[in-house]
Amino acid sequence: MHSSQVVADLPAGHSVIAAMRGVNGKNTAAAKELGALPNVEVVEMDVTSEQSVNAAIQQTLKQHGRIDVLINNAGVAGFGLLEATSIDQIKRIFEVNLFGVIRTYQIAWTFPNGNRQQGSGLWSRQARGPGFLWSGGAAGSGNI
């Protein structure tokens, strides 16, 4: 489903805050496309940075007073032979796909005037692909 259809299907009075990395860099075109839709605001947020997540949540709560639904779609994937993948690459995948999700939910939930205080909120983890897809290589395939 295209983002314009999602926005068109929103009930009156609802807003979408689209958070993404690089709104003034590599994602400028996507940020401008989303920001041009009615009732959509784009904010900078990098799920690997507690400071960035705090700033985006704070900005959203200041402008809108609450977060009713948080959909986390951030994700990176790793493909290839596990033994050829560095520990740093695997750590990066976990930082985005696991810790980034937890960081975002914890900050949104516990922020002053956040979901814990409002007593409600829907959380959803969405991903466009697998976080991990590795082959065990020769040893993993039984060819030693």
N, C-alpha and C positions, 0 to 999 in steps of 0.2 A: 504494500500500500504506500502510495506517495505521501509525503508529509503534508502537502496541501489538502489532501482528502481527509487526513486525520484532523486537521484544524477545522475543516468545513463541517465535520461531524460533531464538533464540540458543542455542548449545550451553551446557550447564551450566558454570558457573564464569566465564562471560564477562560483561563489564560494558560499558555504553555511557556515554560521557561526552558529553553534549549541550552544546555551547558555542554561546552566542548573545549578541547585544547586548540590553541592557535587561531583564535578568531581574527587576529590581525596578522596572521602568517599563512601557514599552509592550508588552513581551513577558511580563509577569507571568503571565497566564493560560496561555500556552503552556508556560512554564517549570514551572508547578505541575502541569500535565497530564502533561508528560514525567517530572518528578521523582516523580510518584506511581506510575509503572510500576516493576516489580521490576527490580533491577540497573541502574537508570538514575540518573545524577547529572547535574545541570545546573550548568554553570559560566559565568560572565560572560566573554565574549571579543568584542572588536571587532577585526576583521582589519585595520583601518586604523591600529591603534595597536600599535607594537612592544611597549610596556610591557604592554598588555592581553594580547597573545598570549603573551608571556613568562610572565606570571602564571598564565594558564590551563594552559600546558604544564607549568610547574613544579609547580602544584598536582596535576595529573594524574599526573605521574611520581612525586611524593612519595607519593601514595596508592596507586598501582597498580604502580609500578616500571617500566612500559614502555607504549608505545603500539604496538599491533600493526597497527591499521588507522586511517588518518586520511582521512575523507571531508569535503571542503570543499564546502559547499553555499551559501556566502555569495554573493550576487550582486545587482546592481541593473541596471536596464535603462533605456535612453533611447529614446524614440519621438518621431517628428516630423521636421520639416524640419531637415536638418543646419545650414543657414545660420541657423536660428532658435535653435539650441542654443549656449549660451555655452561658451567654453573651460573655465570652472570646472565646468560640468555634465559635460563630457566627461572632465575630469581626475578628478572624483569617481567616475565609472564605471570608469575605469582603476585608480584607487586601490583600489577594492573587488575588481573582477573579475580584475585582473592582479596588481598589486602585493600585494594582500591574500593571494592564493593563494601567491605566491612567499614572502612573509614568513612565513606559517604553516608551510609546508613546510621552509623553511630553519631556522627556530627549532626545530621538532620534530626535525629531522634532526641538528642540531649541538648541541643542549642537552646538558649533562653527563648521562650515563645515557640519552641519547636514542637514536634509531634507528641512528645511525652506530656508536655503541659497542656496541649490541646486535646489529648486523649484519643487521637485518631490518626489514621494514615495508612496508606496502602503502599507496600514496597514490592517491587518486581525486578528481577534480574533477567535481562534479555541479552542474548548474544547472537551474533551473526554467524558464528562458526565455532568449532571446537577450540578450547584453550590449549589442548595438547593433541598432537597426532604424530607420534614417533614410532618408528620401527625399532625393534630390538637389535637389528643388524644381524650379523652372522650367528652370534650366540643365541639371540632371541628367536631365530628361525630354525634352530636345531642343526645348523650347519657349522660345526666347530672345526 
